[in-house]
């Protein structure tokens, strides 16, 4: 089934573009904070602030971006976003080579990357239904989720060694090339979209339509609350995890990359078993079980040491990533199927605004708490909060719904 979809020229272009972009982004997740930690000797708070800058755009422009994307051709938005990110990121190794790189430039680059990532993601999530049709959404999402997990598997380990041997600033060149190649692959897609005509429409009114659609739908509202809570505490854990591995345990960048690659392996497992899990438990229960059963594993991370207990971190990464992939495929396919095409960009932007909007707060909280109570205690706080996320879905009708009413909802429209 997935092989047949890859035979389609246009989907293959999206697949190759996504592959290049995802590999580059996975390297970026490791290399950019390591530039701050190893090259600029940033403090705990500065690392947390850098993490916040990478996702701040989802709060500031997330909603307008969705409305703007619905007015434009989504492929063009993705291409411009790829090339803009490549140019912004290229400034880091250039500044390092000229010996003028500062933490403030990293903040600025992170903010620019965040802005264009908002536009890329809003367009990307809304483009797939146009490209493959709603009847093949689960298939298409599974293939692209597999791309992301393979990138997670290989990206951090390769990136870790690139950082170790090339230094973090110059390792970013690989990400620059990935974004540029992604834009070229998108340019080769033949199928063209019709531009949505919105003469006289007010941007604020269009934004409001997307927000009302998401928050007015009882199932979407529960899913977005669950994902937002999980992201808040997961992002709170990210700065202390990196500081724990790089600073307290003194691990080399290559070793850190290998440890983080366990998440990619877990994600690959999640993509492979997704259909069986949903068939066994049903769509609604799958959504809350994947969060409720994996979040408690975060409590393993504070016990990690530079010995056999590194295995605790591997177990956490494997299981947490597997659960996240199954959760993402299930809820993403549902919300793409239930949303009218004219609202796809705004629906996805509203989700990203609400779900990713908690991440800057989490990153700041993780950096600040790490400086006040230590990185291990901060990880305990993050784990306790993450364990609460599943309650939003568990307390809703989704708890026992084996089939989500996507087809019926579409028929009613």
C-alpha positions as CSV (number, residue, x, y, z in Angstrom):
1,X,0.0,0.0,0.0
2,X,2.7,2.5,1.0
3,X,4.9,1.4,-1.9
4,X,2.1,2.2,-4.4
5,X,1.7,5.7,-3.0
6,X,5.4,6.3,-3.4
7,X,5.1,5.5,-7.1
8,X,3.1,8.7,-7.5
9,X,5.4,11.4,-8.9
10,X,4.0,14.3,-6.9
11,X,3.8,12.4,-3.6
12,X,7.3,11.2,-4.1
13,X,8.4,14.9,-4.5
14,X,6.8,15.7,-1.2
15,X,8.4,12.6,0.3
16,X,11.9,13.5,-0.8
17,X,11.4,17.2,0.3
18,X,10.2,16.0,3.7
19,X,13.1,13.6,4.0
20,X,15.7,16.3,3.4
21,X,14.0,18.8,5.6
22,X,13.5,16.3,8.5
23,X,17.1,15.1,8.5
24,X,18.3,18.7,8.6
25,X,15.8,19.6,11.3
26,X,16.9,16.7,13.5
27,X,20.5,17.8,13.2
28,X,19.4,21.3,14.1
29,X,17.7,20.2,17.3
30,X,21.0,18.9,18.6
31,X,23.5,21.3,16.9
32,X,21.9,24.7,17.7
33,X,21.8,24.3,21.5
34,X,25.2,22.7,21.4
35,X,26.5,25.8,19.7
36,X,25.3,27.7,22.7
37,X,26.5,25.2,25.3
38,X,29.9,24.3,23.9
39,X,30.9,27.2,21.7
40,X,29.4,30.1,23.6
41,X,29.3,28.5,27.2
42,X,25.7,29.5,27.7
43,X,24.0,29.3,31.1
44,X,21.0,27.1,31.9
45,X,18.7,30.1,31.4
46,X,20.2,31.1,28.1
47,X,19.8,27.5,26.8
48,X,16.2,27.6,27.9
49,X,15.6,31.0,26.3
50,X,17.1,29.7,23.0
51,X,14.6,26.7,23.2
52,X,11.8,29.2,23.7
53,X,12.9,31.3,20.7
54,X,12.7,28.3,18.5
55,X,8.9,27.9,19.1
56,X,7.9,31.5,20.1
57,X,6.6,32.1,16.6
58,X,3.8,29.6,17.1
59,X,2.4,31.9,19.8
60,X,3.0,35.2,18.0
61,X,2.0,34.5,14.4
62,X,0.5,31.0,14.5
63,X,-3.1,32.0,14.0
64,X,-2.5,34.7,11.3
65,X,-0.2,32.3,9.4
66,X,-3.0,29.7,9.0
67,X,-5.4,32.3,7.6
68,X,-2.7,33.6,5.2
69,X,-1.8,30.0,4.1
70,X,-5.5,29.4,3.2
71,X,-5.3,32.4,0.8
72,X,-2.1,31.2,-0.9
73,X,-0.8,28.2,-2.9
74,X,0.6,25.9,-0.2
75,X,3.4,24.5,-2.3
76,X,4.8,28.0,-2.9
77,X,4.6,28.8,0.8
78,X,6.6,25.7,1.6
79,X,9.3,26.5,-1.0
80,X,9.8,30.0,0.2
81,X,9.9,28.8,3.8
82,X,12.6,26.2,3.1
83,X,14.9,28.7,1.3
84,X,14.4,31.4,3.9
85,X,15.4,29.0,6.7
86,X,18.4,27.9,4.7
87,X,19.6,31.6,4.4
88,X,19.0,32.4,8.0
89,X,20.8,29.3,9.3
90,X,23.8,29.9,7.0
91,X,24.6,33.0,8.9
92,X,25.7,31.0,12.0
93,X,28.7,29.2,10.5
94,X,29.7,32.4,8.7
95,X,29.6,34.4,11.9
96,X,31.5,31.7,13.7
97,X,34.2,31.7,11.0
98,X,34.5,35.5,11.3
99,X,34.6,35.2,15.1
100,X,31.6,37.4,15.7
101,X,29.0,34.9,16.7
102,X,27.0,35.8,19.9
103,X,24.2,34.2,21.8
104,X,22.0,37.1,20.6
105,X,22.5,36.1,17.0
106,X,21.5,32.6,17.9
107,X,18.3,34.0,19.5
108,X,17.6,36.0,16.3
109,X,18.2,33.0,14.0
110,X,16.0,30.8,16.2
111,X,13.2,33.3,15.9
112,X,13.5,33.5,12.1
113,X,13.6,29.7,11.8
114,X,10.5,29.6,14.0
115,X,8.6,32.1,11.8
116,X,9.1,30.2,8.6
117,X,8.6,26.8,10.3
118,X,5.1,28.1,11.3
119,X,4.3,28.9,7.7
120,X,5.9,25.6,6.4
121,X,4.0,23.4,8.8
122,X,0.7,25.1,8.3
123,X,1.0,24.7,4.5
124,X,2.5,21.2,4.8
125,X,-0.2,19.7,6.9
126,X,-2.9,21.3,4.7
127,X,-1.2,20.2,1.4
128,X,-1.4,16.5,1.9
129,X,-5.2,16.1,1.4
130,X,-4.9,18.0,-1.8
131,X,-2.0,15.8,-3.0
132,X,-3.2,12.3,-2.1
133,X,-7.0,12.7,-1.4
134,X,-8.8,12.2,1.9
135,X,-9.2,8.5,1.3
136,X,-5.4,8.0,1.5
137,X,-4.7,10.3,4.4
138,X,-3.8,7.6,6.9
139,X,-1.5,6.0,4.3
140,X,0.2,9.3,3.5
141,X,0.6,10.3,7.1
142,X,2.1,6.9,7.9
143,X,4.7,7.3,5.2
144,X,5.6,10.8,6.2
145,X,5.6,9.9,9.9
146,X,8.0,7.1,8.9
147,X,10.3,9.7,7.3
148,X,10.3,11.7,10.5
149,X,11.1,8.7,12.6
150,X,13.9,7.5,10.3
151,X,15.3,11.1,10.5
152,X,15.1,10.9,14.2
153,X,16.9,7.6,14.2
154,X,19.8,8.6,12.0
155,X,19.8,12.4,12.3
156,X,21.0,12.8,16.0
157,X,23.7,10.2,15.7
158,X,25.1,11.5,12.5
159,X,24.6,15.0,13.8
160,X,26.4,14.2,17.0
161,X,29.5,13.0,15.2
162,X,29.4,16.0,12.8
163,X,29.2,18.3,15.7
164,X,32.1,16.4,17.4
165,X,34.4,16.5,14.4
166,X,33.3,19.7,12.5
167,X,32.3,21.7,15.6
168,X,28.6,22.6,16.1
169,X,28.5,25.8,13.9
170,X,29.9,24.1,10.8
171,X,27.7,21.0,11.3
172,X,24.8,23.3,10.7
173,X,25.8,23.5,7.0
174,X,24.2,20.1,6.6
175,X,20.9,21.5,7.7
176,X,21.2,24.4,5.3
177,X,21.7,22.0,2.4
178,X,18.7,19.9,3.6
179,X,16.4,22.9,3.5
180,X,17.7,24.0,0.1
181,X,17.2,20.5,-1.3
182,X,13.7,20.3,0.2
183,X,12.7,23.5,-1.7
184,X,14.1,22.1,-5.0
185,X,12.1,18.9,-4.6
186,X,8.9,20.8,-3.9
187,X,9.5,22.8,-7.1
188,X,9.3,19.6,-9.1
189,X,5.8,18.7,-8.0
190,X,3.5,18.9,-11.1
191,X,0.0,19.1,-9.5
192,X,-1.1,22.6,-9.1
193,X,-3.6,24.1,-6.6
194,X,-6.3,26.6,-7.2
195,X,-5.8,29.7,-5.2
196,X,-8.5,30.3,-2.7
197,X,-10.3,33.5,-3.6
198,X,-11.2,35.6,-0.5
199,X,-12.1,39.1,-1.9
200,X,-13.0,41.5,0.9
201,X,-12.6,38.9,3.6
202,X,-11.2,40.2,6.9
203,X,-8.1,38.3,8.2
204,X,-9.4,38.5,11.8
205,X,-12.7,37.0,10.8
206,X,-11.0,34.1,9.0
207,X,-8.8,33.5,12.1
208,X,-11.9,33.4,14.2
209,X,-13.5,30.8,12.0
210,X,-10.5,28.5,12.5
211,X,-10.5,28.9,16.2
212,X,-14.2,28.4,16.5
213,X,-14.0,25.3,14.4
214,X,-11.4,23.7,16.7
215,X,-12.6,24.8,20.0
216,X,-16.3,24.3,19.1
217,X,-15.7,20.7,18.2
218,X,-15.9,18.6,21.4
219,X,-13.4,15.9,20.2
220,X,-10.9,18.3,18.7
221,X,-11.0,20.4,21.8
222,X,-10.1,17.4,24.0
223,X,-7.3,16.4,21.7
224,X,-5.7,19.9,21.5
225,X,-5.8,20.2,25.3
226,X,-4.1,16.8,25.8
227,X,-1.4,17.6,23.2
228,X,-0.8,21.1,24.6
229,X,-0.3,19.8,28.1
230,X,2.0,17.1,27.0
231,X,4.1,19.5,24.9
232,X,4.3,22.0,27.8
233,X,6.0,19.5,30.1
234,X,8.0,17.7,27.3
235,X,9.5,21.1,26.3
236,X,10.2,21.8,29.9
237,X,12.4,18.6,30.0
238,X,14.4,19.4,26.9
239,X,16.9,22.0,28.2
240,X,17.7,20.0,31.4
241,X,18.1,16.8,29.4
242,X,20.7,18.4,27.2
243,X,22.5,20.0,30.1
244,X,22.4,16.7,32.1
245,X,24.0,14.7,29.2
246,X,26.4,17.3,28.0
247,X,27.4,19.1,31.2
248,X,26.8,17.0,34.2
249,X,27.6,13.6,32.7
250,X,30.3,15.1,30.3
251,X,29.2,12.9,27.3
252,X,30.6,13.6,23.9
253,X,28.4,15.0,21.2
254,X,28.5,11.8,19.2
255,X,27.4,9.8,22.3
256,X,24.5,12.2,22.9
257,X,23.5,11.8,19.3
258,X,23.4,8.0,19.6
259,X,21.3,8.3,22.7
260,X,18.8,10.6,21.1
261,X,18.6,8.3,18.1
262,X,16.8,5.8,20.3
263,X,13.8,8.1,19.9
264,X,14.0,7.7,16.1
265,X,14.0,3.9,16.5
266,X,11.0,4.1,18.9
267,X,9.2,6.3,16.4
268,X,9.8,3.8,13.6
269,X,8.4,1.1,15.7
270,X,5.3,3.3,16.4
271,X,4.8,3.9,12.7
272,X,5.0,0.1,12.0
273,X,2.6,-0.9,14.7
274,X,0.1,2.0,14.4
275,X,-2.5,0.1,12.4
276,X,-2.4,-2.9,14.7
277,X,-2.7,-0.8,17.8
278,X,-5.7,1.1,16.5
279,X,-7.3,-2.1,15.3
280,X,-6.8,-3.6,18.7
281,X,-7.9,-0.7,21.0
282,X,-9.8,1.6,18.7
283,X,-9.1,5.2,17.7
284,X,-10.3,7.0,20.7
285,X,-8.6,4.7,23.3
286,X,-5.4,4.7,21.3
287,X,-5.2,8.5,21.6
288,X,-5.3,8.5,25.4
289,X,-3.4,5.3,26.0
290,X,-0.4,6.4,24.0
291,X,0.0,9.4,26.3
292,X,-1.1,7.8,29.6
293,X,1.2,4.8,29.3
294,X,4.4,6.5,28.1
295,X,4.5,9.8,30.1
296,X,5.4,8.1,33.4
297,X,8.6,6.8,31.8
298,X,10.0,10.3,32.0
299,X,10.6,9.6,35.7
300,X,13.5,7.3,34.5
301,X,15.6,10.3,33.2
302,X,16.6,11.9,36.5
303,X,18.2,8.6,37.5
304,X,20.5,8.5,34.5
305,X,24.3,8.3,35.1
306,X,27.3,7.8,32.9
307,X,27.3,4.0,33.3
308,X,24.7,1.2,32.7
309,X,22.0,3.6,33.8
310,X,22.3,5.3,30.4
311,X,20.0,2.4,29.4
312,X,17.2,4.1,31.3
313,X,17.4,7.0,29.0
314,X,17.3,4.7,26.0
315,X,14.1,3.0,27.4
316,X,12.5,6.3,27.9
317,X,13.4,7.6,24.4
318,X,12.2,4.3,22.7
319,X,8.8,4.1,24.4
320,X,8.0,7.8,24.6
321,X,8.7,8.3,20.8
322,X,6.7,5.2,19.8
323,X,3.7,6.4,21.8
324,X,4.0,9.9,20.3
325,X,4.1,8.6,16.7
326,X,1.0,6.5,17.2
327,X,-0.8,9.4,18.9
328,X,0.2,11.8,16.1
329,X,-0.9,9.5,13.2
330,X,-4.2,8.8,14.8
331,X,-5.2,12.3,15.7
332,X,-3.7,14.0,12.7
333,X,-5.5,11.8,10.2
334,X,-8.8,12.3,12.0
335,X,-8.6,16.1,12.1
336,X,-7.5,16.3,8.4
337,X,-10.4,14.1,7.4
338,X,-13.0,16.0,9.4
339,X,-12.0,19.5,8.3
340,X,-13.4,21.2,5.2
341,X,-10.6,21.9,2.7
342,X,-11.1,25.7,2.9
343,X,-10.4,25.5,6.7
344,X,-7.5,23.2,6.7
345,X,-4.8,25.8,7.0
346,X,-6.6,27.6,9.8
347,X,-7.4,24.4,11.6
348,X,-3.8,23.2,11.5
349,X,-2.6,26.7,12.5
350,X,-5.0,26.8,15.4
351,X,-3.8,23.4,16.6
352,X,-0.1,24.5,16.3
353,X,-0.8,27.8,18.1
354,X,-2.5,26.0,21.0
355,X,-0.3,22.9,21.1
356,X,3.1,24.4,20.2
357,X,2.3,27.7,22.0
358,X,3.0,26.0,25.3
359,X,6.5,25.1,24.2
360,X,8.2,28.5,24.7
361,X,6.7,28.6,28.2
362,X,8.0,25.1,28.8
363,X,11.5,25.9,27.5
364,X,11.7,29.0,29.7
365,X,10.4,27.2,32.7
366,X,12.9,24.3,32.2
367,X,15.8,26.7,31.9
368,X,14.7,28.8,34.9
369,X,14.0,25.8,37.1
370,X,17.2,24.1,36.1
371,X,19.1,27.1,37.5
372,X,17.1,27.2,40.7
373,X,16.5,23.6,41.7
374,X,18.9,21.7,39.4
375,X,18.4,19.8,36.2
376,X,17.4,16.5,37.9
377,X,14.7,18.0,40.1
378,X,13.4,19.9,37.1
379,X,13.0,16.6,35.2
380,X,11.0,15.2,38.1
381,X,8.6,18.2,37.9
382,X,8.3,17.8,34.1
383,X,7.5,14.1,34.4
384,X,4.8,14.7,37.0
385,X,3.1,17.3,34.8
386,X,3.3,15.1,31.7
387,X,1.5,12.3,33.5
388,X,-1.6,14.6,33.7
389,X,-1.9,15.2,29.9
390,X,-4.0,12.1,29.1
391,X,-6.8,13.1,31.5
392,X,-8.2,15.6,29.0
393,X,-9.0,12.7,26.6
394,X,-9.8,10.1,29.3
395,X,-12.5,12.3,30.7
396,X,-14.1,12.8,27.2
397,X,-16.3,10.6,25.0
398,X,-13.0,9.6,23.2
399,X,-12.2,7.3,26.1
400,X,-14.4,4.5,24.6
401,X,-14.9,5.5,21.0
402,X,-13.4,2.8,18.8
403,X,-14.3,4.7,15.6
404,X,-14.0,8.5,15.4
405,X,-16.9,10.1,13.4
406,X,-14.8,11.5,10.6
407,X,-16.7,10.1,7.6
408,X,-20.1,10.9,9.1
409,X,-19.0,14.4,9.9
410,X,-17.8,14.9,6.4
411,X,-21.1,13.6,5.0
412,X,-23.0,16.0,7.2
413,X,-21.1,18.9,5.8
